[in-house]
């Protein structure tokens, strides 16, 4: 199943059997490289030393990364036909080690692994999460400094027209937005509307008053960018719920006496606290009331000419890249990482990128054919699909035959392998 998809996408252009075996192992049984050796022997009859795999990893990034990215990009371009919008985000990948080096640095961890060295993985995808390219950065790199280098590198290599860039607000600073504009990029990013100046905040609250579910307004800023503000009943309920939950925690800490001046910052719901005297901590009801006026509102900053509903729709597709990271971290088990050499780390990410590309193609085929199950379920089905290889007494070569498949396995086989005889 996965071998057919590997060939269909074009990765068979890489004439290296070990590359093929390691990628398919990552899809079927995503385990450590040491256990991959056991898998290859148990299910493929291949006797490969673990050192052979490590030596292969040492050279993989240098020999195959560029080809891998080109094959994935060309497949995405063929699938989407025209890449007009791209989505970018970053995630941290931590290491089961305590020592830093030139690549692995201790930095801000989205996973709460603040004491573990980490790297930053930047992923660029098209619509529906189809992969375009990736890169890795030192663990203490500021996220906002990674977008433009990846964009410029990919466009210079493949020569496609500058797309609309969609990214989360946390990735972009004012300088980065200016750089995107200078490079003629159009963008849609999440706006931090509560951080705008007082004049704009007053306009937002005045013009959004009375908005109904799904309605939006547009404000033009002094730099000619447009601020789209939408209102959602669902978001209002979520904002209200989260605030009440946060306030309850604050009240509990105040009553317990565990909340002290030294532990207070302005993050999260601590913004509702007020200090008076030496150590008196109280909750400011006026700040809570002010926060309530923003419930249900979400902002999007853009320099495109798209109508508000299209701006919002494009931004909401960012969940696809969150899904990509979730697939990579769970189904493909890209983390935790035990490698410590830069070449092997890069090779591990490269293999996972190829595996993700294959997963997305499998997902596309399953959806188009209304299979009724997910790629993860498909991987599980392959675990009990067996092929018998045999030699008849008067035959000159071995023959192969698939053993009987259940109903789901037959659907999977037909979707991926087409008219091949069962």
C-alpha positions as CSV (number, residue, x, y, z in Angstrom):
1,X,0.0,0.0,0.0
2,X,2.6,2.6,1.1
3,X,5.1,1.4,-1.5
4,X,2.5,2.0,-4.3
5,X,1.9,5.5,-3.0
6,X,5.7,6.1,-2.6
7,X,6.1,5.3,-6.4
8,X,2.9,7.1,-7.4
9,X,4.1,10.4,-5.9
10,X,7.5,10.0,-7.6
11,X,9.8,9.2,-4.7
12,X,11.0,6.1,-6.6
13,X,13.2,8.5,-8.5
14,X,15.5,8.2,-5.5
15,X,17.3,5.0,-6.3
16,X,18.1,3.9,-2.8
17,X,16.4,0.8,-1.4
18,X,17.3,1.7,2.2
19,X,15.6,5.2,1.8
20,X,12.4,3.4,0.6
21,X,12.4,0.9,3.4
22,X,13.0,3.5,6.2
23,X,10.2,5.8,4.9
24,X,7.7,2.9,4.6
25,X,8.7,1.7,8.1
26,X,8.0,5.2,9.4
27,X,4.5,4.9,7.9
28,X,3.7,1.3,8.9
29,X,5.5,1.0,12.2
30,X,6.9,4.5,13.4
31,X,9.4,3.3,15.9
32,X,13.1,4.1,16.7
33,X,15.8,3.3,14.2
34,X,17.0,0.4,16.4
35,X,13.5,-1.1,16.3
36,X,13.2,-0.4,12.6
37,X,16.1,-2.9,12.1
38,X,14.0,-5.5,13.9
39,X,10.9,-4.5,11.8
40,X,12.8,-4.8,8.5
41,X,14.1,-8.3,9.4
42,X,10.8,-9.5,10.8
43,X,8.5,-8.3,8.0
44,X,10.8,-7.8,5.0
45,X,13.4,-10.5,5.6
46,X,16.2,-7.9,5.4
47,X,19.3,-8.2,7.6
48,X,20.5,-4.6,8.2
49,X,22.8,-3.5,10.9
50,X,21.7,-0.4,12.9
51,X,25.1,1.2,12.1
52,X,24.2,0.9,8.4
53,X,21.1,2.9,9.0
54,X,23.0,5.6,11.0
55,X,25.6,5.9,8.2
56,X,22.8,6.3,5.7
57,X,21.3,9.0,7.9
58,X,24.6,10.8,8.0
59,X,24.5,11.2,4.2
60,X,20.8,11.4,3.5
61,X,20.3,15.1,4.0
62,X,23.2,15.9,1.6
63,X,22.2,13.4,-1.1
64,X,18.4,13.4,-1.0
65,X,16.8,16.5,0.7
66,X,16.7,18.7,-2.3
67,X,15.2,15.9,-4.5
68,X,12.7,15.0,-1.8
69,X,11.4,18.6,-1.5
70,X,11.2,19.0,-5.3
71,X,9.2,15.8,-5.7
72,X,6.8,16.8,-2.8
73,X,6.4,20.3,-4.3
74,X,5.7,19.1,-7.8
75,X,3.2,16.6,-6.5
76,X,1.4,19.3,-4.5
77,X,1.5,21.6,-7.5
78,X,-0.1,18.9,-9.6
79,X,-2.7,18.1,-7.0
80,X,-3.7,21.8,-6.4
81,X,-3.0,22.8,-10.1
82,X,-2.3,26.4,-9.0
83,X,-0.7,27.4,-5.7
84,X,-2.2,30.8,-4.8
85,X,-2.3,30.6,-1.0
86,X,0.3,29.2,1.4
87,X,0.1,28.6,5.1
88,X,3.1,28.7,7.4
89,X,3.6,27.8,11.0
90,X,6.3,26.5,13.3
91,X,6.6,24.0,16.1
92,X,9.3,23.0,18.5
93,X,10.8,19.5,18.6
94,X,12.6,18.6,21.8
95,X,15.4,16.1,22.4
96,X,15.8,13.5,25.2
97,X,19.1,15.0,26.2
98,X,20.4,17.8,28.5
99,X,23.3,19.2,26.5
100,X,23.0,22.0,23.9
101,X,25.0,22.3,20.8
102,X,25.1,24.6,17.7
103,X,21.7,23.4,16.5
104,X,19.9,22.1,19.6
105,X,19.2,25.1,21.9
106,X,17.1,25.6,25.0
107,X,14.4,28.1,24.1
108,X,10.7,28.8,24.5
109,X,8.9,25.5,24.3
110,X,5.3,25.2,23.2
111,X,5.3,21.7,24.7
112,X,6.5,22.9,28.1
113,X,9.9,21.1,27.8
114,X,11.9,24.2,28.9
115,X,14.9,22.2,30.1
116,X,15.2,20.1,27.0
117,X,17.3,21.2,24.0
118,X,15.1,21.7,21.0
119,X,15.0,22.7,17.3
120,X,12.4,24.8,15.5
121,X,10.6,23.2,12.5
122,X,9.0,25.5,10.0
123,X,6.5,24.0,7.6
124,X,4.9,25.6,4.5
125,X,1.8,23.9,3.1
126,X,-0.8,24.7,0.4
127,X,-4.5,24.4,0.6
128,X,-5.8,21.2,2.4
129,X,-2.3,20.9,4.1
130,X,-0.5,19.6,1.0
131,X,3.3,20.0,1.7
132,X,5.4,22.6,-0.1
133,X,8.6,22.8,1.9
134,X,10.2,22.9,5.3
135,X,13.3,23.9,7.1
136,X,14.8,23.5,10.6
137,X,16.3,26.3,12.8
138,X,18.2,26.6,16.0
139,X,16.1,26.0,19.1
140,X,16.3,29.6,20.3
141,X,15.4,31.2,17.0
142,X,12.6,33.8,17.0
143,X,9.7,32.4,15.0
144,X,9.2,35.6,13.0
145,X,12.7,35.4,11.5
146,X,12.0,32.1,9.7
147,X,9.1,32.8,7.3
148,X,10.7,35.0,4.7
149,X,13.9,32.8,4.3
150,X,11.7,29.7,3.6
151,X,9.4,31.6,1.2
152,X,12.3,33.1,-0.7
153,X,14.2,29.8,-0.9
154,X,11.2,27.9,-2.2
155,X,10.1,30.5,-4.8
156,X,13.7,30.9,-6.1
157,X,14.0,27.1,-6.5
158,X,10.6,26.5,-8.2
159,X,9.8,29.8,-9.7
160,X,6.1,30.0,-8.9
161,X,4.2,33.3,-8.5
162,X,4.2,35.0,-5.1
163,X,1.3,33.5,-3.2
164,X,-0.9,35.0,-0.4
165,X,0.8,34.1,2.9
166,X,-1.4,33.1,5.8
167,X,0.2,32.9,9.3
168,X,-0.6,33.3,12.9
169,X,-0.1,36.6,14.7
170,X,2.7,35.2,16.9
171,X,4.9,34.7,13.8
172,X,5.1,38.2,12.5
173,X,6.3,41.5,13.9
174,X,6.0,45.0,12.4
175,X,9.5,44.6,10.8
176,X,8.5,41.2,9.2
177,X,5.3,42.7,7.8
178,X,7.3,45.5,6.3
179,X,9.7,43.0,4.8
180,X,6.8,41.0,3.3
181,X,5.4,44.2,1.7
182,X,8.8,45.2,0.4
183,X,9.1,41.8,-1.3
184,X,5.7,42.2,-2.9
185,X,4.0,39.5,-0.8
186,X,0.3,39.7,0.1
187,X,-0.6,38.3,3.5
188,X,-3.4,37.4,5.9
189,X,-2.4,37.2,9.6
190,X,-4.2,37.0,12.9
191,X,-4.5,40.5,14.4
192,X,-4.0,41.2,18.1
193,X,-6.8,43.8,18.2
194,X,-6.5,44.4,22.0
195,X,-2.9,45.6,21.3
196,X,-3.9,48.3,18.8
197,X,-3.7,52.0,19.8
198,X,-6.6,53.5,21.8
199,X,-8.1,55.3,18.7
200,X,-8.4,52.0,16.7
201,X,-9.7,50.1,19.8
202,X,-12.4,52.6,20.3
203,X,-13.4,52.4,16.6
204,X,-13.5,48.5,16.9
205,X,-15.8,48.5,19.9
206,X,-18.1,51.2,18.5
207,X,-18.5,49.6,15.0
208,X,-18.8,46.0,16.2
209,X,-21.5,46.8,18.7
210,X,-24.7,45.0,17.7
211,X,-23.0,42.6,15.2
212,X,-24.8,39.4,14.8
213,X,-23.2,35.9,14.5
214,X,-21.0,35.7,11.4
215,X,-21.0,39.4,10.6
216,X,-17.9,41.5,10.3
217,X,-16.6,45.1,9.8
218,X,-13.5,46.4,8.0
219,X,-11.2,49.2,9.2
220,X,-8.5,50.7,7.0
221,X,-5.3,51.5,8.9
222,X,-2.9,54.3,8.3
223,X,-0.5,52.0,6.4
224,X,-3.4,51.1,4.0
225,X,-3.7,47.5,5.5
226,X,-7.2,46.4,6.3
227,X,-8.3,45.2,9.7
228,X,-11.2,42.7,9.4
229,X,-13.1,42.2,12.6
230,X,-15.6,39.3,12.8
231,X,-18.1,38.4,15.6
232,X,-19.0,34.8,16.5
233,X,-21.5,33.6,19.2
234,X,-19.4,30.5,19.6
235,X,-16.3,32.5,20.2
236,X,-18.1,34.8,22.7
237,X,-19.2,31.7,24.8
238,X,-15.6,30.4,24.7
239,X,-14.1,33.7,25.7
240,X,-16.7,34.0,28.6
241,X,-16.1,30.5,29.7
242,X,-12.3,30.8,29.7
243,X,-12.4,34.1,31.6
244,X,-14.7,32.8,34.3
245,X,-12.4,29.7,34.7
246,X,-9.3,31.9,34.9
247,X,-11.0,34.2,37.5
248,X,-11.9,31.2,39.7
249,X,-8.3,30.1,39.7
250,X,-7.2,33.6,40.7
251,X,-9.8,33.8,43.5
252,X,-8.6,30.4,44.8
253,X,-5.0,31.5,44.8
254,X,-5.8,34.8,46.6
255,X,-7.8,33.0,49.3
256,X,-5.0,30.5,49.8
257,X,-2.4,33.3,50.2
258,X,-0.2,31.6,47.7
259,X,-0.4,34.5,45.2
260,X,2.4,37.0,46.0
261,X,3.7,40.1,44.3
262,X,6.8,38.2,43.0
263,X,4.6,35.7,41.2
264,X,2.4,38.2,39.4
265,X,2.9,39.1,35.7
266,X,0.6,40.5,33.1
267,X,0.1,37.2,31.2
268,X,-3.2,35.4,31.0
269,X,-5.8,36.3,33.5
270,X,-3.3,38.0,35.9
271,X,-4.2,41.2,34.0
272,X,-7.3,41.4,36.1
273,X,-5.3,41.7,39.3
274,X,-4.5,44.9,41.1
275,X,-1.8,45.6,43.7
276,X,-2.4,48.1,46.5
277,X,-0.3,48.8,49.5
278,X,2.6,46.4,50.1
279,X,1.1,43.0,49.5
280,X,-2.6,43.5,49.0
281,X,-3.8,41.7,45.9
282,X,-7.4,42.1,44.7
283,X,-9.3,41.4,41.4
284,X,-10.2,44.6,39.5
285,X,-13.9,44.3,38.4
286,X,-13.5,47.2,36.0
287,X,-10.9,45.3,34.0
288,X,-13.1,42.3,33.8
289,X,-16.0,44.4,32.5
290,X,-13.7,46.0,29.9
291,X,-12.5,42.5,28.8
292,X,-16.1,41.4,28.4
293,X,-16.7,44.0,25.6
294,X,-14.2,42.1,23.4
295,X,-16.0,38.7,23.8
296,X,-16.6,37.0,20.4
297,X,-14.4,39.4,18.4
298,X,-11.5,38.1,16.2
299,X,-9.3,40.3,14.0
300,X,-7.4,39.6,10.8
301,X,-4.9,41.9,9.2
302,X,-4.4,41.8,5.4
303,X,-3.0,43.8,2.5
304,X,-5.1,41.8,0.0
305,X,-8.2,43.0,-1.8
306,X,-10.1,39.9,-0.9
307,X,-13.6,40.4,0.6
308,X,-13.9,40.0,4.3
309,X,-15.5,36.5,4.2
310,X,-12.7,35.2,2.0
311,X,-10.0,36.7,4.3
312,X,-11.6,34.9,7.2
313,X,-12.1,31.7,5.3
314,X,-8.4,31.6,4.2
315,X,-7.2,32.3,7.8
316,X,-9.4,29.5,9.2
317,X,-7.6,27.0,6.9
318,X,-4.5,27.4,9.2
319,X,-6.0,24.4,11.1
320,X,-4.6,22.3,8.3
321,X,-1.0,23.1,9.3
322,X,-1.9,22.4,12.9
323,X,-3.3,19.0,11.7
324,X,0.0,18.5,9.8
325,X,2.0,18.9,13.0
326,X,-0.4,16.7,14.9
327,X,0.0,13.9,12.3
328,X,3.8,14.3,12.4
329,X,3.9,14.2,16.2
330,X,1.4,11.4,16.8
331,X,0.8,9.1,13.8
332,X,4.4,9.4,12.5
333,X,6.0,9.9,16.0
334,X,8.5,12.5,14.8
335,X,9.2,13.2,18.5
336,X,10.8,12.8,20.9
337,X,14.1,12.7,19.1
338,X,17.1,10.8,20.4
339,X,19.6,11.8,17.7
340,X,22.3,14.3,18.6
341,X,24.3,14.7,15.3
342,X,23.0,17.5,13.0
343,X,23.0,15.3,9.9
344,X,20.9,12.6,11.6
345,X,18.5,15.1,13.0
346,X,18.0,16.6,9.5
347,X,17.6,13.1,8.0
348,X,15.0,12.2,10.6
349,X,13.0,15.3,9.7
350,X,13.4,14.6,5.9
351,X,12.1,11.1,6.3
352,X,9.1,12.4,8.3
353,X,8.4,15.0,5.6
354,X,8.3,12.2,2.9
355,X,6.1,10.1,5.2
356,X,3.7,13.1,5.7
357,X,3.5,13.7,1.9
358,X,2.5,10.1,1.5
359,X,-0.1,10.3,4.3
360,X,-1.7,13.3,2.6
361,X,-2.0,11.6,-0.7
362,X,-3.5,8.5,1.0
363,X,-5.9,10.9,2.8
364,X,-6.9,12.5,-0.5
365,X,-7.6,9.1,-2.2
366,X,-9.6,7.9,0.8
367,X,-11.7,11.0,0.8
368,X,-12.3,11.0,-3.0
369,X,-13.4,7.4,-2.9
370,X,-15.6,7.8,0.3
371,X,-13.6,5.0,2.0
372,X,-15.1,5.7,5.4
373,X,-11.9,5.4,7.3
374,X,-8.8,7.5,8.1
375,X,-5.2,7.1,7.0
376,X,-4.4,6.0,10.5
377,X,-6.9,3.2,10.2
378,X,-5.5,2.4,6.8
379,X,-2.0,2.0,8.4
380,X,-3.5,-0.4,11.0
381,X,-5.2,-2.4,8.2
382,X,-1.9,-3.0,6.5
383,X,-0.5,-4.8,9.6
384,X,-2.7,-7.8,8.8
385,X,-2.5,-7.8,5.0
386,X,-0.2,-10.7,4.0
387,X,1.3,-11.8,0.7
388,X,2.5,-15.3,0.1
389,X,5.6,-15.9,-2.0
390,X,5.9,-19.4,-3.4
391,X,7.8,-21.5,-6.0
392,X,6.0,-24.2,-7.9
393,X,7.9,-27.5,-8.6
394,X,8.4,-26.9,-12.4
395,X,8.5,-23.1,-12.3
396,X,11.7,-21.0,-13.0
397,X,10.7,-18.1,-10.7
398,X,8.8,-17.3,-7.5
399,X,5.2,-16.2,-7.6
400,X,3.2,-14.0,-5.2
401,X,-0.4,-14.1,-4.0
402,X,-2.3,-11.9,-1.5
403,X,-4.0,-13.9,1.2
404,X,-7.7,-13.2,1.7
405,X,-8.5,-9.6,2.7
406,X,-11.4,-8.5,4.9
407,X,-14.0,-5.9,3.5
408,X,-12.0,-2.8,4.7
409,X,-8.7,-4.2,3.4
410,X,-10.3,-4.8,0.0
411,X,-11.5,-1.2,-0.2
412,X,-8.1,0.1,0.7
413,X,-6.3,-2.2,-1.8
414,X,-8.7,-1.3,-4.6
415,X,-8.4,2.5,-3.9
416,X,-4.6,2.5,-3.8
417,X,-3.6,-0.3,-6.1
418,X,-6.4,-0.1,-8.6
419,X,-6.8,-3.0,-11.0
420,X,-4.0,-5.1,-9.7
421,X,-5.3,-8.7,-9.2
422,X,-6.3,-9.5,-5.7
